Amino acid sequence: MAIPHQSKLYAISDMRIAKMTADPTGGAAAYAASVDVIGVKKLMVTGVVQAKQLRGDNTLLDVESTLMGLSAVVDYAKFNSDVLNILLGGAVADTGSTPNQISTFRLLGGAPPLAPSLPNFFKIEAKAVDVDYAAGDCHLILWKCRLDTFPQLGFNEEDYELFNFGVQCAPRVADGFWMDTVYNETAVAIA
């Protein structure tokens, strides 16, 4: 018997992003090691569909729809320089030794001899913590994303600061993949 094609999706328990390193025509897309988006709170995917109507003889004769794009917003709870590095480019440097270690994320403006920071293409994979099958899960994968709003950063008086970013998605050149939803009868960790 096949796994059901529908399920409740309760909560989000994990999300990882991975920088795209290759997307060749006729080849295989490739990604660097993934980075955990710690404290992920929400992934919301939306799409834009353009519909065209064919009219004549004072009636609707046909309708065609075209997927124009996908976008997503991610809300998360823990600031992470490695996530910023994938989203924005830039550089992460670790210096010093205990008890004076320093970790720095630097956004580069392009003054010689440094090249400017440029947003990267990356993959998002997230999973729901509870689905209809007791030991299973559901993964949502956006195969090729690029930042479309600057990640929210800052501090908040007498409260935790929460973070978010928005992305636009494109189909991969290698195979045309936009997005997958994967139901697993037995839960699978995100690699």
BAMI-892242 format. One record per residue: residue in one letter; x, y, z of N, C-alpha, C in turn. Coordinates in steps of 0.1 Angstrom, whole numbers, padded with zeros to 4 digits, always signed. Layout:
<recs>
AXYZXYZXYZ;...
</recs>
This chain:
<recs>
M+0008-0012+0000+0000+0000+0000+0009+0012+0000;A+0006+0022-0008+0013+0034-0009+0011+0044+0003;I+0020+0052+0006+0019+0062+0017+0008+0072+0012;P+0000+0077+0021-0011+0086+0017-0004+0099+0011;H-0012+0106+0003-0007+0118-0004-0012+0130+0003;Q-0017+0129+0015-0021+0140+0023-0018+0138+0038;S-0017+0149+0045-0015+0148+0060-0017+0161+0066;K-0020+0161+0079-0019+0173+0087-0004+0177+0087;L-0001+0190+0089+0013+0194+0091+0013+0202+0104;Y+0019+0197+0114+0019+0204+0127+0034+0208+0130;A+0035+0221+0132+0048+0227+0137+0059+0225+0127;I+0070+0231+0130+0082+0230+0122+0094+0226+0132;S+0101+0216+0129+0111+0211+0139+0125+0213+0134;D+0127+0216+0121+0141+0217+0117+0141+0224+0103;M+0152+0232+0101+0154+0238+0088+0169+0240+0086;R+0173+0236+0074+0187+0238+0070+0188+0245+0056;I+0198+0253+0054+0200+0259+0041+0214+0256+0036;A+0216+0255+0023+0229+0251+0017+0231+0259+0005;K+0243+0265+0004+0247+0273-0007+0248+0264-0020;M+0242+0269-0031+0243+0262-0043+0257+0265-0049;T+0264+0255-0053+0277+0256-0059+0278+0254-0074;A+0268+0247-0079+0267+0244-0093+0253+0242-0098;D+0249+0247-0110+0236+0244-0115+0238+0244-0131;P+0245+0234-0136+0248+0234-0150+0237+0229-0159;T+0235+0234-0171+0226+0228-0180+0231+0214-0184;G+0222+0205-0183+0225+0191-0186+0233+0184-0176;G+0236+0190-0165+0244+0184-0154+0236+0182-0141;A+0243+0180-0130+0236+0179-0117+0239+0191-0109;A+0228+0196-0102+0230+0207-0093+0238+0202-0081;A+0245+0211-0075+0254+0207-0063+0253+0218-0053;Y+0255+0214-0040+0254+0223-0029+0265+0221-0019;A+0269+0231-0012+0279+0230-0001+0272+0224+0011;A+0279+0221+0021+0274+0216+0034+0263+0225+0039;S+0252+0219+0044+0241+0227+0049+0244+0233+0063;V+0237+0244+0066+0238+0251+0079+0224+0251+0085;D+0224+0248+0098+0211+0248+0106+0206+0262+0108;V+0193+0264+0105+0187+0277+0108+0181+0274+0122;I+0188+0278+0133+0185+0274+0146+0173+0282+0151;G+0164+0275+0158+0152+0282+0163+0142+0285+0152;V+0142+0278+0142+0132+0281+0131+0118+0281+0137;K+0110+0291+0133+0097+0293+0138+0086+0291+0127;K+0090+0295+0114+0080+0295+0104+0087+0295+0090;L+0081+0287+0081+0084+0288+0067+0071+0290+0060;M+0069+0301+0052+0057+0303+0045+0060+0305+0031;V+0055+0296+0022+0057+0297+0008+0045+0302+0001;T+0047+0311-0009+0036+0316-0017+0040+0316-0031;G+0030+0316-0040+0033+0316-0054+0025+0327-0062;V+0030+0330-0074+0023+0339-0082+0019+0332-0095;V+0006+0332-0098+0001+0325-0110-0006+0336-0118;Q-0002+0336-0131-0008+0345-0140-0018+0337-0149;A-0031+0342-0149-0041+0335-0157-0045+0344-0168;K-0047+0338-0180-0051+0345-0192-0064+0339-0197;Q-0073+0347-0201-0086+0343-0206-0087+0345-0221;L-0092+0335-0228-0095+0336-0242-0110+0339-0243;R-0114+0350-0248-0128+0354-0250-0131+0356-0264;G-0143+0352-0268-0149+0355-0281-0163+0351-0282;D-0170+0356-0291-0185+0353-0292-0192+0356-0279;N-0187+0366-0272-0193+0371-0260-0193+0360-0249;T-0183+0352-0249-0182+0341-0239-0167+0338-0236;L-0165+0331-0224-0152+0326-0221-0150+0313-0228;L-0139+0313-0236-0136+0301-0244-0126+0292-0238;D-0116+0298-0231-0106+0290-0225-0098+0298-0214;V-0091+0291-0205-0083+0298-0195-0070+0291-0195;E-0059+0298-0195-0045+0292-0193-0039+0299-0180;S-0032+0291-0173-0024+0296-0161-0010+0293-0162;T-0001+0303-0158+0013+0301-0158+0019+0304-0144;L+0027+0295-0139+0034+0298-0126+0045+0308-0129;M+0043+0320-0123+0053+0331-0126+0064+0331-0116;G+0062+0325-0104+0073+0325-0094+0068+0320-0080;L+0078+0316-0072+0075+0312-0058+0084+0322-0049;S+0078+0324-0038+0086+0332-0028+0083+0326-0014;A+0092+0329-0005+0090+0323+0009+0096+0333+0019;V+0090+0332+0031+0095+0340+0042+0099+0330+0053;V+0110+0332+0060+0115+0324+0071+0116+0332+0083;D+0110+0328+0094+0111+0334+0107+0119+0325+0116;Y+0129+0330+0123+0137+0322+0132+0142+0329+0144;A+0147+0322+0154+0149+0328+0168+0164+0330+0172;K+0173+0324+0165+0187+0325+0169+0196+0331+0158;F+0202+0342+0161+0211+0349+0152+0222+0339+0148;N+0226+0339+0135+0236+0329+0130+0244+0335+0119;S+0257+0337+0121+0266+0343+0111+0267+0334+0099;D+0267+0321+0101+0268+0312+0090+0256+0312+0081;V+0244+0315+0086+0232+0317+0078+0234+0330+0070;L+0238+0341+0077+0241+0353+0070+0251+0352+0058;N+0261+0344+0061+0271+0342+0050+0265+0335+0038;I+0256+0326+0040+0250+0319+0028+0240+0329+0021;L+0232+0337+0029+0223+0346+0024+0229+0357+0016;L+0239+0363+0022+0244+0376+0017+0258+0375+0011;G+0265+0364+0012+0279+0364+0008+0287+0369+0020;G+0298+0377+0018+0305+0382+0029+0315+0372+0034;A+0319+0373+0047+0329+0365+0052+0327+0362+0067;V+0330+0350+0072+0330+0347+0086+0344+0343+0090;A+0349+0350+0100+0362+0347+0105+0362+0344+0120;D+0370+0334+0124+0371+0331+0138+0386+0334+0141;T+0388+0342+0152+0401+0345+0156+0403+0344+0171;G+0415+0345+0176+0418+0345+0190+0418+0331+0196;S+0421+0330+0209+0420+0317+0216+0414+0319+0229;T+0409+0309+0235+0402+0309+0248+0411+0316+0258;P+0406+0326+0266+0393+0331+0267+0389+0343+0259;N+0396+0345+0248+0394+0357+0240+0391+0354+0225;Q+0383+0344+0223+0379+0340+0209+0369+0351+0204;I+0370+0353+0191+0361+0362+0184+0356+0356+0171;S+0343+0357+0169+0337+0353+0156+0331+0365+0150;T+0335+0368+0137+0330+0380+0130+0324+0376+0117;F+0312+0382+0114+0306+0382+0101+0308+0395+0095;R+0314+0396+0083+0317+0409+0077+0310+0409+0063;L+0302+0420+0061+0295+0422+0049+0305+0432+0041;L+0309+0428+0029+0319+0435+0022+0313+0444+0012;G+0318+0456+0011+0313+0466+0002+0320+0467-0011;G+0330+0460-0014+0337+0460-0026+0348+0469-0028;A+0353+0476-0018+0365+0484-0019+0377+0476-0022;P+0385+0480-0031+0397+0472-0035+0405+0469-0022;P+0411+0457-0020+0412+0446-0030+0401+0436-0028;L+0390+0439-0020+0380+0429-0017+0368+0431-0027;A+0363+0420-0031+0351+0420-0040+0339+0422-0031;P+0328+0428-0037+0316+0430-0029+0309+0417-0025;S+0302+0418-0013+0294+0406-0010+0282+0406-0019;L+0279+0394-0024+0268+0392-0033+0259+0380-0027;P+0246+0382-0027+0237+0371-0023+0239+0359-0031;N+0239+0347-0025+0241+0334-0031+0227+0328-0035;F+0227+0319-0044+0216+0309-0046+0218+0299-0035;F+0207+0294-0029+0208+0283-0019+0195+0275-0019;K+0196+0264-0012+0185+0255-0011+0179+0256+0004;I+0166+0255+0005+0160+0255+0019+0153+0241+0020;E+0156+0235+0031+0148+0223+0034+0143+0223+0049;A+0130+0221+0050+0124+0222+0064+0115+0210+0066;K+0112+0207+0079+0104+0195+0081+0094+0198+0092;A+0082+0192+0090+0071+0193+0100+0074+0182+0111;V+0071+0186+0123+0073+0177+0134+0063+0166+0136;D+0051+0168+0131+0040+0159+0133+0031+0158+0120;V+0030+0145+0116+0021+0143+0104+0011+0131+0108;D+0003+0127+0098-0007+0117+0101-0001+0103+0104;Y+0010+0100+0099+0016+0087+0102+0026+0088+0114;A+0023+0080+0124+0029+0081+0137+0044+0083+0137;A+0052+0076+0129+0066+0077+0129+0072+0085+0117;G+0063+0092+0110+0068+0099+0098+0070+0114+0099;D+0073+0120+0088+0075+0134+0087+0072+0139+0073;C+0072+0152+0072+0070+0158+0058+0081+0169+0057;H+0088+0168+0045+0098+0178+0042+0094+0187+0031;L+0097+0200+0032+0095+0209+0021+0108+0214+0016;I+0111+0213+0003+0124+0216-0002+0122+0227-0013;L+0129+0238-0012+0129+0248-0022+0143+0248-0028;W+0144+0244-0040+0157+0239-0046+0167+0251-0050;K+0161+0263-0053+0170+0274-0058+0164+0287-0053;C+0169+0293-0043+0164+0305-0037+0175+0316-0037;R+0170+0328-0037+0179+0339-0035+0172+0350-0027;L+0179+0356-0018+0174+0366-0009+0167+0377-0017;D+0155+0382-0012+0148+0393-0018+0145+0404-0009;T+0147+0402+0004+0147+0413+0014+0158+0411+0024;F+0164+0422+0028+0176+0421+0037+0171+0414+0050;P+0179+0405+0055+0175+0398+0068+0174+0408+0079;Q+0163+0407+0086+0160+0415+0098+0171+0413+0109;L+0178+0423+0113+0188+0422+0123+0186+0433+0134;G+0191+0431+0146+0190+0441+0156+0188+0436+0170;F+0185+0445+0179+0183+0441+0193+0169+0447+0198;N+0164+0442+0209+0151+0445+0214+0151+0447+0229;E+0148+0459+0234+0149+0462+0248+0139+0452+0256;E+0145+0446+0266+0138+0438+0275+0130+0426+0269;D+0135+0422+0257+0128+0411+0250+0138+0404+0241;Y+0135+0392+0236+0143+0385+0226+0140+0392+0213;E+0150+0393+0205+0149+0397+0191+0147+0385+0182;L+0137+0385+0174+0134+0375+0164+0139+0379+0150;F+0142+0370+0142+0148+0373+0129+0140+0367+0117;N+0141+0373+0105+0135+0368+0094+0142+0372+0081;F+0139+0365+0070+0143+0369+0057+0133+0364+0047;G+0133+0370+0035+0124+0366+0024+0133+0362+0012;V+0127+0353+0004+0135+0348-0008+0125+0347-0020;Q+0131+0348-0031+0125+0345-0044+0131+0331-0048;C+0122+0323-0054+0127+0310-0059+0127+0309-0074;A+0136+0301-0080+0137+0299-0094+0138+0284-0097;P+0134+0280-0109+0137+0266-0112+0152+0264-0114;R+0157+0252-0110+0171+0249-0113+0173+0247-0128;V+0184+0252-0133+0188+0251-0147+0190+0236-0150;A+0196+0229-0141+0200+0215-0143+0188+0206-0146;D+0177+0208-0140+0165+0199-0141+0151+0205-0140;G+0151+0218-0138+0138+0225-0138+0131+0224-0124;F+0137+0218-0114+0130+0216-0101+0128+0230-0095;W+0116+0232-0090+0113+0244-0081+0112+0240-0067;M+0104+0230-0064+0100+0226-0050+0096+0212-0049;D+0099+0205-0038+0094+0192-0035+0087+0192-0022;T+0076+0185-0020+0071+0181-0007+0072+0166-0006;V+0078+0161+0004+0082+0147+0006+0076+0142+0019;Y+0067+0132+0018+0061+0125+0029+0069+0113+0032;N+0074+0111+0044+0082+0100+0048+0074+0092+0058;E+0073+0079+0055+0065+0070+0064+0073+0069+0077;T+0087+0069+0076+0095+0069+0088+0103+0082+0087;A+0104+0090+0098+0110+0103+0098+0125+0102+0093;V+0129+0112+0086+0142+0113+0080+0149+0127+0085;A+0161+0126+0089+0168+0139+0093+0172+0146+0080;I+0172+0160+0081+0177+0168+0070+0192+0167+0070;A+0198+0165+0058+0212+0163+0057+0219+0177+0056;
</recs>
